[in-house]
Amino acid sequence: MKMMITLLLVLLGISTSTLYAQEQIEDKKKIVAKNAKLTKVADGFTFTEGPAVHRNGDVYFTDQPNNKILRWSATRNEVSVFLEDAGRSNGMFFDRRGNLISCADLENQLWSIDDKGNAQVLIENYKGKLLNGPNDLWIAPNGGIYFTDPLYKRPYWSRSPEMQQNGEHLYYLAPDRLQFFRVDENMVKPNGLIGTPDGKKLYVADIGDNKTYVYDVEEDGYLKNRKLFCEMGSDGMTIDNRGNVYLTGKGVTVFNPKGEKIAHIPVPENWTANVVLGGTDRKTLFITAMGAVYTLNMKVRGVY
């Protein structure tokens, strides 16, 4: 419907900014900075994804169809290319050593990329079969990696576009990088995920069932006590220092730790893919949305 309205406005010669200006930020708990406005940082991309915060506050993100990883400078507010031929990276997260861990779905792998752009393959199959296409990940405080493996058929893929595994599952790679196993086999299409900084809880969106779940994390990496967190799926996710969870799709929707909706941030794109809190003080909400990336100043701060 919104796309039809936008097209009608264009045909009538009316600026679409008029339409978008009518969409106000909903902020019940005052998590957005006073008088803050959504700012477009850069555009001209094809589909942006995977924002990850470097220790200095810079945000690395991907233009997946163009196979690039880009870097937004928190101090200069500029975007530059970090890596070409990036394995069609999707979700990303920095580990404690400063390596950028990436869901590189060109060949259905998990990569570790150092600060010079050198890539090492961490995972390329499960029990001898290719993964469907790693999509998003979170690294626990102990170094263990949780990642989702949905199937999105990719016409560019040189191999079979069909299901590689027996379903779309959630996986865990242990800190020793030797133990690799599934931790949830009961999802339709898992996608975005994020954990709490103490490593005790993990939030995972089942975008195929329009739900997000929360789990208790055990010391060995297994999950227990799966509970419905909210009746909404998500492409990407992040969390702030109050424990609020940010989901994406149509703009950014924020839920408190009880699963109650407390905010909605409209974004003038058809789809918001992912989100993270970056900047030197971690108070800049960085949003990847189709062909553009946006920022918004916040009162709350990120925890990664």
Buried (B, 14 or more C-beta within 10 A) or exposed (E): EEEEEBEEBEEEEEEBEEBBEEBEBBBEBEBBBEEBEBEBBBBEBEBBBBBBBBEEBBBBBBBBBBBBBBBBBBEEEEBEEBBEEBBBBBBBBBEEEEBBBBBBBBBBBBBBBEEEEEBEEBBEEBEEEBBBBBBBBBBBBEBBBBBBBBBEEBEEBEEEBEEBBEBBBBBBBBBEEEEBBBBBEEBBBBBBBBBBBEBEBBBBBBBBBBBBBBBEBEEEBBBEEBEEBBEBBBBBBBBBEBBBBBBBBBBBBBBBBEBEBBBBBBBBBEBBBBBBBBBEEBBBBBBBBBBBBBBBBBBBBBBB
